[in-house]
Amino acid sequence: MATAKKVAAKAAPKKPAKKLVMEFTPPKKPVKREQTFDMPVEVRDWIEQAGSRLKSLQSKVDRLELENKELKSYKRWAEHKILGSSPE
């Protein structure tokens, strides 16, 4: 029997190894979605009414604080005006 000679395949020229470039990409932040719940209409209306009352009362407090500040300022001015005047 004849033995077949193995033909050595020519070695392919080696390509230079690719340089691995690792790019830093910041992790994506998850999108925050408002969590919604199904609720009865009466509950939703009650919450809206309560929010409206809170808003109304807060505006009233702000208005009264401003009025109080103005009255204190007027009181100081009036005291100075009345007590500072001399009867001549």
PDB file of N, CA, C and O in Angstrom:
ATOM      1  N   MET A   1       0.818  -1.160   0.000  1.00  0.00           N
ATOM      2  CA  MET A   1       0.000   0.000   0.000  1.00  0.00           C
ATOM      3  C   MET A   1       0.860   1.220   0.000  1.00  0.00           C
ATOM      4  O   MET A   1       1.941   1.312   0.581  1.00  0.00           O
ATOM      5  N   ALA A   2       0.307   2.098  -0.671  1.00  0.00           N
ATOM      6  CA  ALA A   2       1.046   3.340  -0.749  1.00  0.00           C
ATOM      7  C   ALA A   2       0.499   4.307   0.287  1.00  0.00           C
ATOM      8  O   ALA A   2      -0.711   4.467   0.442  1.00  0.00           O
ATOM      9  N   THR A   3       1.373   4.911   0.954  1.00  0.00           N
ATOM     10  CA  THR A   3       0.932   5.892   1.945  1.00  0.00           C
ATOM     11  C   THR A   3       0.969   7.269   1.306  1.00  0.00           C
ATOM     12  O   THR A   3       1.933   7.661   0.648  1.00  0.00           O
ATOM     13  N   ALA A   4      -0.080   7.954   1.520  1.00  0.00           N
ATOM     14  CA  ALA A   4      -0.151   9.287   0.936  1.00  0.00           C
ATOM     15  C   ALA A   4       0.590  10.255   1.835  1.00  0.00           C
ATOM     16  O   ALA A   4       0.450  10.251   3.058  1.00  0.00           O
ATOM     17  N   LYS A   5       1.368  11.069   1.191  1.00  0.00           N
ATOM     18  CA  LYS A   5       2.088  12.067   1.969  1.00  0.00           C
ATOM     19  C   LYS A   5       1.131  13.206   2.303  1.00  0.00           C
ATOM     20  O   LYS A   5       0.348  13.680   1.480  1.00  0.00           O
ATOM     21  N   LYS A   6       1.242  13.596   3.519  1.00  0.00           N
ATOM     22  CA  LYS A   6       0.420  14.736   3.922  1.00  0.00           C
ATOM     23  C   LYS A   6       1.094  15.984   3.408  1.00  0.00           C
ATOM     24  O   LYS A   6       2.276  16.242   3.639  1.00  0.00           O
ATOM     25  N   VAL A   7       0.326  16.706   2.735  1.00  0.00           N
ATOM     26  CA  VAL A   7       0.859  17.946   2.208  1.00  0.00           C
ATOM     27  C   VAL A   7       0.645  19.015   3.252  1.00  0.00           C
ATOM     28  O   VAL A   7      -0.478  19.297   3.671  1.00  0.00           O
ATOM     29  N   ALA A   8       1.726  19.588   3.650  1.00  0.00           N
ATOM     30  CA  ALA A   8       1.634  20.638   4.657  1.00  0.00           C
ATOM     31  C   ALA A   8       1.073  21.880   4.001  1.00  0.00           C
ATOM     32  O   ALA A   8       1.628  22.424   3.046  1.00  0.00           O
ATOM     33  N   ALA A   9      -0.016  22.291   4.536  1.00  0.00           N
ATOM     34  CA  ALA A   9      -0.638  23.499   3.989  1.00  0.00           C
ATOM     35  C   ALA A   9       0.217  24.684   4.376  1.00  0.00           C
ATOM     36  O   ALA A   9       0.755  24.767   5.480  1.00  0.00           O
ATOM     37  N   LYS A  10       0.320  25.580   3.445  1.00  0.00           N
ATOM     38  CA  LYS A  10       1.095  26.770   3.748  1.00  0.00           C
ATOM     39  C   LYS A  10       0.388  27.530   4.867  1.00  0.00           C
ATOM     40  O   LYS A  10      -0.826  27.730   4.835  1.00  0.00           O
ATOM     41  N   ALA A  11       1.145  27.932   5.815  1.00  0.00           N
ATOM     42  CA  ALA A  11       0.580  28.694   6.911  1.00  0.00           C
ATOM     43  C   ALA A  11       0.202  30.074   6.395  1.00  0.00           C
ATOM     44  O   ALA A  11       1.011  30.780   5.792  1.00  0.00           O
ATOM     45  N   ALA A  12      -1.030  30.432   6.645  1.00  0.00           N
ATOM     46  CA  ALA A  12      -1.495  31.749   6.202  1.00  0.00           C
ATOM     47  C   ALA A  12      -0.764  32.801   7.018  1.00  0.00           C
ATOM     48  O   ALA A  12      -0.526  32.605   8.210  1.00  0.00           O
ATOM     49  N   PRO A  13      -0.411  33.895   6.403  1.00  0.00           N
ATOM     50  CA  PRO A  13       0.275  34.938   7.160  1.00  0.00           C
ATOM     51  C   PRO A  13      -0.631  35.429   8.295  1.00  0.00           C
ATOM     52  O   PRO A  13      -1.821  35.685   8.108  1.00  0.00           O
ATOM     53  N   LYS A  14      -0.037  35.546   9.439  1.00  0.00           N
ATOM     54  CA  LYS A  14      -0.803  35.959  10.606  1.00  0.00           C
ATOM     55  C   LYS A  14      -1.126  37.445  10.521  1.00  0.00           C
ATOM     56  O   LYS A  14      -0.280  38.288  10.223  1.00  0.00           O
ATOM     57  N   LYS A  15      -2.388  37.713  10.800  1.00  0.00           N
ATOM     58  CA  LYS A  15      -2.824  39.118  10.828  1.00  0.00           C
ATOM     59  C   LYS A  15      -2.482  39.659  12.208  1.00  0.00           C
ATOM     60  O   LYS A  15      -2.528  38.936  13.203  1.00  0.00           O
ATOM     61  N   PRO A  16      -2.138  40.944  12.251  1.00  0.00           N
ATOM     62  CA  PRO A  16      -1.863  41.510  13.577  1.00  0.00           C
ATOM     63  C   PRO A  16      -3.135  41.474  14.417  1.00  0.00           C
ATOM     64  O   PRO A  16      -4.237  41.716  13.925  1.00  0.00           O
ATOM     65  N   ALA A  17      -2.955  41.176  15.659  1.00  0.00           N
ATOM     66  CA  ALA A  17      -4.102  41.063  16.557  1.00  0.00           C
ATOM     67  C   ALA A  17      -4.797  42.413  16.676  1.00  0.00           C
ATOM     68  O   ALA A  17      -4.154  43.459  16.766  1.00  0.00           O
ATOM     69  N   LYS A  18      -6.099  42.363  16.674  1.00  0.00           N
ATOM     70  CA  LYS A  18      -6.861  43.602  16.810  1.00  0.00           C
ATOM     71  C   LYS A  18      -6.724  44.099  18.242  1.00  0.00           C
ATOM     72  O   LYS A  18      -6.767  43.331  19.203  1.00  0.00           O
ATOM     73  N   LYS A  19      -6.561  45.380  18.343  1.00  0.00           N
ATOM     74  CA  LYS A  19      -6.481  45.967  19.671  1.00  0.00           C
ATOM     75  C   LYS A  19      -7.914  46.126  20.179  1.00  0.00           C
ATOM     76  O   LYS A  19      -8.784  46.671  19.500  1.00  0.00           O
ATOM     77  N   LEU A  20      -8.116  45.648  21.353  1.00  0.00           N
ATOM     78  CA  LEU A  20      -9.441  45.779  21.944  1.00  0.00           C
ATOM     79  C   LEU A  20      -9.540  47.139  22.604  1.00  0.00           C
ATOM     80  O   LEU A  20      -8.786  47.465  23.521  1.00  0.00           O
ATOM     81  N   VAL A  21     -10.461  47.902  22.131  1.00  0.00           N
ATOM     82  CA  VAL A  21     -10.690  49.211  22.705  1.00  0.00           C
ATOM     83  C   VAL A  21     -12.012  49.138  23.451  1.00  0.00           C
ATOM     84  O   VAL A  21     -13.074  48.938  22.861  1.00  0.00           O
ATOM     85  N   MET A  22     -11.921  49.302  24.740  1.00  0.00           N
ATOM     86  CA  MET A  22     -13.134  49.248  25.539  1.00  0.00           C
ATOM     87  C   MET A  22     -13.609  50.671  25.769  1.00  0.00           C
ATOM     88  O   MET A  22     -12.938  51.467  26.425  1.00  0.00           O
ATOM     89  N   GLU A  23     -14.742  50.971  25.236  1.00  0.00           N
ATOM     90  CA  GLU A  23     -15.308  52.296  25.428  1.00  0.00           C
ATOM     91  C   GLU A  23     -16.211  52.263  26.648  1.00  0.00           C
ATOM     92  O   GLU A  23     -16.972  51.318  26.857  1.00  0.00           O
ATOM     93  N   PHE A  24     -16.109  53.325  27.456  1.00  0.00           N
ATOM     94  CA  PHE A  24     -16.947  53.394  28.640  1.00  0.00           C
ATOM     95  C   PHE A  24     -18.253  54.059  28.275  1.00  0.00           C
ATOM     96  O   PHE A  24     -18.277  55.208  27.834  1.00  0.00           O
ATOM     97  N   THR A  25     -19.309  53.351  28.456  1.00  0.00           N
ATOM     98  CA  THR A  25     -20.627  53.941  28.264  1.00  0.00           C
ATOM     99  C   THR A  25     -21.333  53.897  29.607  1.00  0.00           C
ATOM    100  O   THR A  25     -21.465  52.835  30.215  1.00  0.00           O
ATOM    101  N   PRO A  26     -21.783  55.046  30.063  1.00  0.00           N
ATOM    102  CA  PRO A  26     -22.442  55.057  31.370  1.00  0.00           C
ATOM    103  C   PRO A  26     -23.702  54.206  31.312  1.00  0.00           C
ATOM    104  O   PRO A  26     -24.371  54.139  30.280  1.00  0.00           O
ATOM    105  N   PRO A  27     -24.015  53.566  32.410  1.00  0.00           N
ATOM    106  CA  PRO A  27     -25.206  52.724  32.402  1.00  0.00           C
ATOM    107  C   PRO A  27     -26.449  53.570  32.181  1.00  0.00           C
ATOM    108  O   PRO A  27     -26.548  54.694  32.671  1.00  0.00           O
ATOM    109  N   LYS A  28     -27.365  53.027  31.458  1.00  0.00           N
ATOM    110  CA  LYS A  28     -28.587  53.768  31.164  1.00  0.00           C
ATOM    111  C   LYS A  28     -29.450  53.801  32.412  1.00  0.00           C
ATOM    112  O   LYS A  28     -29.658  52.792  33.086  1.00  0.00           O
ATOM    113  N   LYS A  29     -29.944  55.001  32.695  1.00  0.00           N
ATOM    114  CA  LYS A  29     -30.799  55.148  33.854  1.00  0.00           C
ATOM    115  C   LYS A  29     -32.192  54.653  33.480  1.00  0.00           C
ATOM    116  O   LYS A  29     -32.699  54.949  32.398  1.00  0.00           O
ATOM    117  N   PRO A  30     -32.790  53.912  34.368  1.00  0.00           N
ATOM    118  CA  PRO A  30     -34.134  53.440  34.043  1.00  0.00           C
ATOM    119  C   PRO A  30     -35.099  54.614  34.008  1.00  0.00           C
ATOM    120  O   PRO A  30     -34.996  55.541  34.812  1.00  0.00           O
ATOM    121  N   VAL A  31     -36.007  54.570  33.101  1.00  0.00           N
ATOM    122  CA  VAL A  31     -36.983  55.635  32.951  1.00  0.00           C
ATOM    123  C   VAL A  31     -38.002  55.495  34.075  1.00  0.00           C
ATOM    124  O   VAL A  31     -38.642  54.456  34.236  1.00  0.00           O
ATOM    125  N   LYS A  32     -38.132  56.566  34.843  1.00  0.00           N
ATOM    126  CA  LYS A  32     -39.085  56.515  35.940  1.00  0.00           C
ATOM    127  C   LYS A  32     -40.461  56.894  35.407  1.00  0.00           C
ATOM    128  O   LYS A  32     -40.665  57.960  34.827  1.00  0.00           O
ATOM    129  N   ARG A  33     -41.360  56.007  35.621  1.00  0.00           N
ATOM    130  CA  ARG A  33     -42.731  56.282  35.226  1.00  0.00           C
ATOM    131  C   ARG A  33     -43.558  56.408  36.498  1.00  0.00           C
ATOM    132  O   ARG A  33     -43.335  55.716  37.491  1.00  0.00           O
ATOM    133  N   GLU A  34     -44.511  57.312  36.425  1.00  0.00           N
ATOM    134  CA  GLU A  34     -45.372  57.454  37.583  1.00  0.00           C
ATOM    135  C   GLU A  34     -46.225  56.209  37.698  1.00  0.00           C
ATOM    136  O   GLU A  34     -46.769  55.694  36.722  1.00  0.00           O
ATOM    137  N   GLN A  35     -46.316  55.759  38.908  1.00  0.00           N
ATOM    138  CA  GLN A  35     -47.091  54.564  39.130  1.00  0.00           C
ATOM    139  C   GLN A  35     -48.557  54.971  39.228  1.00  0.00           C
ATOM    140  O   GLN A  35     -48.918  55.832  40.030  1.00  0.00           O
ATOM    141  N   THR A  36     -49.370  54.369  38.435  1.00  0.00           N
ATOM    142  CA  THR A  36     -50.781  54.709  38.438  1.00  0.00           C
ATOM    143  C   THR A  36     -51.580  53.549  39.000  1.00  0.00           C
ATOM    144  O   THR A  36     -51.281  52.379  38.763  1.00  0.00           O
ATOM    145  N   PHE A  37     -52.581  53.906  39.734  1.00  0.00           N
ATOM    146  CA  PHE A  37     -53.451  52.909  40.317  1.00  0.00           C
ATOM    147  C   PHE A  37     -54.881  53.225  39.907  1.00  0.00           C
ATOM    148  O   PHE A  37     -55.246  54.386  39.719  1.00  0.00           O
ATOM    149  N   ASP A  38     -55.649  52.221  39.778  1.00  0.00           N
ATOM    150  CA  ASP A  38     -57.069  52.425  39.528  1.00  0.00           C
ATOM    151  C   ASP A  38     -57.741  52.673  40.864  1.00  0.00           C
ATOM    152  O   ASP A  38     -57.549  51.922  41.821  1.00  0.00           O
ATOM    153  N   MET A  39     -58.528  53.733  40.918  1.00  0.00           N
ATOM    154  CA  MET A  39     -59.225  54.038  42.156  1.00  0.00           C
ATOM    155  C   MET A  39     -60.638  54.459  41.818  1.00  0.00           C
ATOM    156  O   MET A  39     -60.916  54.905  40.705  1.00  0.00           O
ATOM    157  N   PRO A  40     -61.512  54.317  42.764  1.00  0.00           N
ATOM    158  CA  PRO A  40     -62.889  54.736  42.512  1.00  0.00           C
ATOM    159  C   PRO A  40     -62.957  56.238  42.261  1.00  0.00           C
ATOM    160  O   PRO A  40     -62.111  57.000  42.731  1.00  0.00           O
ATOM    161  N   VAL A  41     -63.962  56.644  41.522  1.00  0.00           N
ATOM    162  CA  VAL A  41     -64.131  58.053  41.169  1.00  0.00           C
ATOM    163  C   VAL A  41     -64.326  58.900  42.427  1.00  0.00           C
ATOM    164  O   VAL A  41     -63.835  60.026  42.499  1.00  0.00           O
ATOM    165  N   GLU A  42     -65.038  58.364  43.413  1.00  0.00           N
ATOM    166  CA  GLU A  42     -65.284  59.122  44.639  1.00  0.00           C
ATOM    167  C   GLU A  42     -63.976  59.447  45.348  1.00  0.00           C
ATOM    168  O   GLU A  42     -63.801  60.552  45.862  1.00  0.00           O
ATOM    169  N   VAL A  43     -63.064  58.492  45.377  1.00  0.00           N
ATOM    170  CA  VAL A  43     -61.770  58.701  46.042  1.00  0.00           C
ATOM    171  C   VAL A  43     -60.965  59.753  45.290  1.00  0.00           C
ATOM    172  O   VAL A  43     -60.371  60.640  45.904  1.00  0.00           O
ATOM    173  N   ARG A  44     -60.944  59.659  43.973  1.00  0.00           N
ATOM    174  CA  ARG A  44     -60.200  60.629  43.167  1.00  0.00           C
ATOM    175  C   ARG A  44     -60.768  62.035  43.373  1.00  0.00           C
ATOM    176  O   ARG A  44     -60.011  62.996  43.515  1.00  0.00           O
ATOM    177  N   ASP A  45     -62.094  62.155  43.389  1.00  0.00           N
ATOM    178  CA  ASP A  45     -62.718  63.458  43.611  1.00  0.00           C
ATOM    179  C   ASP A  45     -62.382  63.997  44.999  1.00  0.00           C
ATOM    180  O   ASP A  45     -62.117  65.188  45.162  1.00  0.00           O
ATOM    181  N   TRP A  46     -62.395  63.112  45.998  1.00  0.00           N
ATOM    182  CA  TRP A  46     -62.095  63.539  47.358  1.00  0.00           C
ATOM    183  C   TRP A  46     -60.659  64.052  47.440  1.00  0.00           C
ATOM    184  O   TRP A  46     -60.396  65.055  48.103  1.00  0.00           O
ATOM    185  N   ILE A  47     -59.735  63.372  46.774  1.00  0.00           N
ATOM    186  CA  ILE A  47     -58.327  63.800  46.779  1.00  0.00           C
ATOM    187  C   ILE A  47     -58.183  65.154  46.096  1.00  0.00           C
ATOM    188  O   ILE A  47     -57.449  66.015  46.582  1.00  0.00           O
ATOM    189  N   GLU A  48     -58.872  65.353  44.978  1.00  0.00           N
ATOM    190  CA  GLU A  48     -58.804  66.642  44.277  1.00  0.00           C
ATOM    191  C   GLU A  48     -59.381  67.760  45.137  1.00  0.00           C
ATOM    192  O   GLU A  48     -58.828  68.860  45.179  1.00  0.00           O
ATOM    193  N   GLN A  49     -60.490  67.486  45.825  1.00  0.00           N
ATOM    194  CA  GLN A  49     -61.093  68.498  46.699  1.00  0.00           C
ATOM    195  C   GLN A  49     -60.166  68.838  47.862  1.00  0.00           C
ATOM    196  O   GLN A  49     -60.022  70.005  48.226  1.00  0.00           O
ATOM    197  N   ALA A  50     -59.542  67.825  48.437  1.00  0.00           N
ATOM    198  CA  ALA A  50     -58.612  68.066  49.545  1.00  0.00           C
ATOM    199  C   ALA A  50     -57.427  68.898  49.070  1.00  0.00           C
ATOM    200  O   ALA A  50     -56.986  69.807  49.773  1.00  0.00           O
ATOM    201  N   GLY A  51     -56.909  68.592  47.880  1.00  0.00           N
ATOM    202  CA  GLY A  51     -55.800  69.371  47.328  1.00  0.00           C
ATOM    203  C   GLY A  51     -56.201  70.814  47.090  1.00  0.00           C
ATOM    204  O   GLY A  51     -55.425  71.737  47.339  1.00  0.00           O
ATOM    205  N   SER A  52     -57.424  71.000  46.605  1.00  0.00           N
ATOM    206  CA  SER A  52     -57.929  72.348  46.354  1.00  0.00           C
ATOM    207  C   SER A  52     -58.055  73.119  47.666  1.00  0.00           C
ATOM    208  O   SER A  52     -57.697  74.295  47.734  1.00  0.00           O
ATOM    209  N   ARG A  53     -58.564  72.457  48.711  1.00  0.00           N
ATOM    210  CA  ARG A  53     -58.689  73.115  50.016  1.00  0.00           C
ATOM    211  C   ARG A  53     -57.311  73.482  50.569  1.00  0.00           C
ATOM    212  O   ARG A  53     -57.128  74.571  51.112  1.00  0.00           O
ATOM    213  N   LEU A  54     -56.345  72.574  50.431  1.00  0.00           N
ATOM    214  CA  LEU A  54     -54.995  72.863  50.914  1.00  0.00           C
ATOM    215  C   LEU A  54     -54.392  74.060  50.186  1.00  0.00           C
ATOM    216  O   LEU A  54     -53.762  74.921  50.800  1.00  0.00           O
ATOM    217  N   LYS A  55     -54.590  74.102  48.887  1.00  0.00           N
ATOM    218  CA  LYS A  55     -54.059  75.207  48.087  1.00  0.00           C
ATOM    219  C   LYS A  55     -54.702  76.527  48.512  1.00  0.00           C
ATOM    220  O   LYS A  55     -54.023  77.545  48.649  1.00  0.00           O
ATOM    221  N   SER A  56     -56.018  76.497  48.718  1.00  0.00           N
ATOM    222  CA  SER A  56     -56.748  77.691  49.126  1.00  0.00           C
ATOM    223  C   SER A  56     -56.275  78.175  50.493  1.00  0.00           C
ATOM    224  O   SER A  56     -56.041  79.367  50.689  1.00  0.00           O
ATOM    225  N   LEU A  57     -56.137  77.250  51.431  1.00  0.00           N
ATOM    226  CA  LEU A  57     -55.699  77.635  52.771  1.00  0.00           C
ATOM    227  C   LEU A  57     -54.260  78.152  52.767  1.00  0.00           C
ATOM    228  O   LEU A  57     -53.932  79.071  53.518  1.00  0.00           O
ATOM    229  N   GLN A  58     -53.407  77.574  51.935  1.00  0.00           N
ATOM    230  CA  GLN A  58     -52.022  78.041  51.864  1.00  0.00           C
ATOM    231  C   GLN A  58     -51.964  79.458  51.318  1.00  0.00           C
ATOM    232  O   GLN A  58     -51.180  80.275  51.800  1.00  0.00           O
ATOM    233  N   SER A  59     -52.789  79.761  50.310  1.00  0.00           N
ATOM    234  CA  SER A  59     -52.801  81.126  49.772  1.00  0.00           C
ATOM    235  C   SER A  59     -53.337  82.100  50.814  1.00  0.00           C
ATOM    236  O   SER A  59     -52.883  83.242  50.887  1.00  0.00           O
ATOM    237  N   LYS A  60     -54.307  81.653  51.626  1.00  0.00           N
ATOM    238  CA  LYS A  60     -54.842  82.508  52.685  1.00  0.00           C
ATOM    239  C   LYS A  60     -53.775  82.786  53.740  1.00  0.00           C
ATOM    240  O   LYS A  60     -53.644  83.920  54.201  1.00  0.00           O
ATOM    241  N   VAL A  61     -53.016  81.773  54.125  1.00  0.00           N
ATOM    242  CA  VAL A  61     -51.931  81.949  55.096  1.00  0.00           C
ATOM    243  C   VAL A  61     -50.898  82.919  54.545  1.00  0.00           C
ATOM    244  O   VAL A  61     -50.435  83.801  55.269  1.00  0.00           O
ATOM    245  N   ASP A  62     -50.529  82.772  53.275  1.00  0.00           N
ATOM    246  CA  ASP A  62     -49.543  83.678  52.673  1.00  0.00           C
ATOM    247  C   ASP A  62     -50.043  85.120  52.690  1.00  0.00           C
ATOM    248  O   ASP A  62     -49.293  86.047  52.995  1.00  0.00           O
ATOM    249  N   ARG A  63     -51.335  85.296  52.353  1.00  0.00           N
ATOM    250  CA  ARG A  63     -51.910  86.637  52.326  1.00  0.00           C
ATOM    251  C   ARG A  63     -51.934  87.241  53.732  1.00  0.00           C
ATOM    252  O   ARG A  63     -51.614  88.417  53.904  1.00  0.00           O
ATOM    253  N   LEU A  64     -52.310  86.448  54.735  1.00  0.00           N
ATOM    254  CA  LEU A  64     -52.367  86.950  56.111  1.00  0.00           C
ATOM    255  C   LEU A  64     -50.976  87.253  56.662  1.00  0.00           C
ATOM    256  O   LEU A  64     -50.812  88.201  57.428  1.00  0.00           O
ATOM    257  N   GLU A  65     -49.973  86.460  56.282  1.00  0.00           N
ATOM    258  CA  GLU A  65     -48.604  86.747  56.706  1.00  0.00           C
ATOM    259  C   GLU A  65     -48.132  88.084  56.136  1.00  0.00           C
ATOM    260  O   GLU A  65     -47.485  88.865  56.834  1.00  0.00           O
ATOM    261  N   LEU A  66     -48.452  88.343  54.881  1.00  0.00           N
ATOM    262  CA  LEU A  66     -48.080  89.611  54.263  1.00  0.00           C
ATOM    263  C   LEU A  66     -48.794  90.772  54.950  1.00  0.00           C
ATOM    264  O   LEU A  66     -48.184  91.806  55.220  1.00  0.00           O
ATOM    265  N   GLU A  67     -50.085  90.600  55.233  1.00  0.00           N
ATOM    266  CA  GLU A  67     -50.848  91.646  55.916  1.00  0.00           C
ATOM    267  C   GLU A  67     -50.280  91.904  57.316  1.00  0.00           C
ATOM    268  O   GLU A  67     -50.178  93.055  57.741  1.00  0.00           O
ATOM    269  N   ASN A  68     -49.917  90.849  58.024  1.00  0.00           N
ATOM    270  CA  ASN A  68     -49.338  90.978  59.357  1.00  0.00           C
ATOM    271  C   ASN A  68     -48.028  91.757  59.308  1.00  0.00           C
ATOM    272  O   ASN A  68     -47.764  92.611  60.154  1.00  0.00           O
ATOM    273  N   LYS A  69     -47.219  91.448  58.305  1.00  0.00           N
ATOM    274  CA  LYS A  69     -45.936  92.145  58.144  1.00  0.00           C
ATOM    275  C   LYS A  69     -46.166  93.634  57.895  1.00  0.00           C
ATOM    276  O   LYS A  69     -45.473  94.479  58.463  1.00  0.00           O
ATOM    277  N   GLU A  70     -47.146  93.953  57.039  1.00  0.00           N
ATOM    278  CA  GLU A  70     -47.445  95.355  56.745  1.00  0.00           C
ATOM    279  C   GLU A  70     -47.977  96.074  57.979  1.00  0.00           C
ATOM    280  O   GLU A  70     -47.630  97.231  58.217  1.00  0.00           O
ATOM    281  N   LEU A  71     -48.831  95.390  58.779  1.00  0.00           N
ATOM    282  CA  LEU A  71     -49.367  96.012  59.990  1.00  0.00           C
ATOM    283  C   LEU A  71     -48.277  96.264  61.021  1.00  0.00           C
ATOM    284  O   LEU A  71     -48.293  97.293  61.697  1.00  0.00           O
ATOM    285  N   LYS A  72     -47.327  95.333  61.150  1.00  0.00           N
ATOM    286  CA  LYS A  72     -46.212  95.544  62.076  1.00  0.00           C
ATOM    287  C   LYS A  72     -45.377  96.736  61.644  1.00  0.00           C
ATOM    288  O   LYS A  72     -44.935  97.530  62.475  1.00  0.00           O
ATOM    289  N   SER A  73     -45.162  96.857  60.350  1.00  0.00           N
ATOM    290  CA  SER A  73     -44.399  97.983  59.829  1.00  0.00           C
ATOM    291  C   SER A  73     -45.135  99.293  60.108  1.00  0.00           C
ATOM    292  O   SER A  73     -44.519 100.279  60.511  1.00  0.00           O
ATOM    293  N   TYR A  74     -46.451  99.304  59.893  1.00  0.00           N
ATOM    294  CA  TYR A  74     -47.242 100.508  60.145  1.00  0.00           C
ATOM    295  C   TYR A  74     -47.229 100.852  61.634  1.00  0.00           C
ATOM    296  O   TYR A  74     -47.159 102.024  62.004  1.00  0.00           O
ATOM    297  N   LYS A  75     -47.297  99.824  62.491  1.00  0.00           N
ATOM    298  CA  LYS A  75     -47.284 100.051  63.944  1.00  0.00           C
ATOM    299  C   LYS A  75     -45.987 100.742  64.358  1.00  0.00           C
ATOM    300  O   LYS A  75     -46.012 101.686  65.147  1.00  0.00           O
ATOM    301  N   ARG A  76     -44.856 100.276  63.828  1.00  0.00           N
ATOM    302  CA  ARG A  76     -43.574 100.908  64.166  1.00  0.00           C
ATOM    303  C   ARG A  76     -43.551 102.362  63.698  1.00  0.00           C
ATOM    304  O   ARG A  76     -43.073 103.245  64.411  1.00  0.00           O
ATOM    305  N   TRP A  77     -44.069 102.601  62.498  1.00  0.00           N
ATOM    306  CA  TRP A  77     -44.076 103.966  61.959  1.00  0.00           C
ATOM    307  C   TRP A  77     -44.978 104.864  62.809  1.00  0.00           C
ATOM    308  O   TRP A  77     -44.616 105.995  63.133  1.00  0.00           O
ATOM    309  N   ALA A  78     -46.176 104.337  63.170  1.00  0.00           N
ATOM    310  CA  ALA A  78     -47.131 105.143  63.934  1.00  0.00           C
ATOM    311  C   ALA A  78     -46.593 105.450  65.332  1.00  0.00           C
ATOM    312  O   ALA A  78     -46.733 106.571  65.820  1.00  0.00           O
ATOM    313  N   GLU A  79     -45.972 104.446  65.982  1.00  0.00           N
ATOM    314  CA  GLU A  79     -45.398 104.697  67.310  1.00  0.00           C
ATOM    315  C   GLU A  79     -44.340 105.783  67.249  1.00  0.00           C
ATOM    316  O   GLU A  79     -44.285 106.659  68.112  1.00  0.00           O
ATOM    317  N   HIS A  80     -43.501 105.720  66.227  1.00  0.00           N
ATOM    318  CA  HIS A  80     -42.443 106.719  66.073  1.00  0.00           C
ATOM    319  C   HIS A  80     -43.081 108.102  65.820  1.00  0.00           C
ATOM    320  O   HIS A  80     -42.632 109.112  66.363  1.00  0.00           O
ATOM    321  N   LYS A  81     -44.106 108.123  65.009  1.00  0.00           N
ATOM    322  CA  LYS A  81     -44.750 109.382  64.645  1.00  0.00           C
ATOM    323  C   LYS A  81     -45.448 109.982  65.866  1.00  0.00           C
ATOM    324  O   LYS A  81     -45.308 111.178  66.122  1.00  0.00           O
ATOM    325  N   ILE A  82     -46.210 109.162  66.635  1.00  0.00           N
ATOM    326  CA  ILE A  82     -46.982 109.656  67.765  1.00  0.00           C
ATOM    327  C   ILE A  82     -46.075 109.968  68.960  1.00  0.00           C
ATOM    328  O   ILE A  82     -46.156 111.050  69.541  1.00  0.00           O
ATOM    329  N   LEU A  83     -45.221 109.026  69.318  1.00  0.00           N
ATOM    330  CA  LEU A  83     -44.378 109.241  70.496  1.00  0.00           C
ATOM    331  C   LEU A  83     -43.233 110.202  70.228  1.00  0.00           C
ATOM    332  O   LEU A  83     -42.690 110.799  71.157  1.00  0.00           O
ATOM    333  N   GLY A  84     -42.872 110.351  68.993  1.00  0.00           N
ATOM    334  CA  GLY A  84     -41.752 111.229  68.669  1.00  0.00           C
ATOM    335  C   GLY A  84     -42.153 112.670  68.524  1.00  0.00           C
ATOM    336  O   GLY A  84     -41.291 113.548  68.538  1.00  0.00           O
ATOM    337  N   SER A  85     -43.434 112.947  68.384  1.00  0.00           N
ATOM    338  CA  SER A  85     -43.843 114.339  68.213  1.00  0.00           C
ATOM    339  C   SER A  85     -43.867 115.025  69.566  1.00  0.00           C
ATOM    340  O   SER A  85     -44.266 114.427  70.564  1.00  0.00           O
ATOM    341  N   SER A  86     -43.441 116.276  69.600  1.00  0.00           N
ATOM    342  CA  SER A  86     -43.417 117.025  70.864  1.00  0.00           C
ATOM    343  C   SER A  86     -44.522 118.089  70.809  1.00  0.00           C
ATOM    344  O   SER A  86     -44.718 118.740  69.783  1.00  0.00           O
ATOM    345  N   PRO A  87     -45.224 118.252  71.900  1.00  0.00           N
ATOM    346  CA  PRO A  87     -46.296 119.262  71.912  1.00  0.00           C
ATOM    347  C   PRO A  87     -45.722 120.684  72.019  1.00  0.00           C
ATOM    348  O   PRO A  87     -45.293 121.096  73.097  1.00  0.00           O
ATOM    349  N   GLU A  88     -45.712 121.388  70.974  1.00  0.00           N
ATOM    350  CA  GLU A  88     -45.160 122.750  70.991  1.00  0.00           C
ATOM    351  C   GLU A  88     -46.159 123.732  70.507  1.00  0.00           C
ATOM    352  O   GLU A  88     -45.872 124.927  70.451  1.00  0.00           O
TER     353      GLU A  88
END
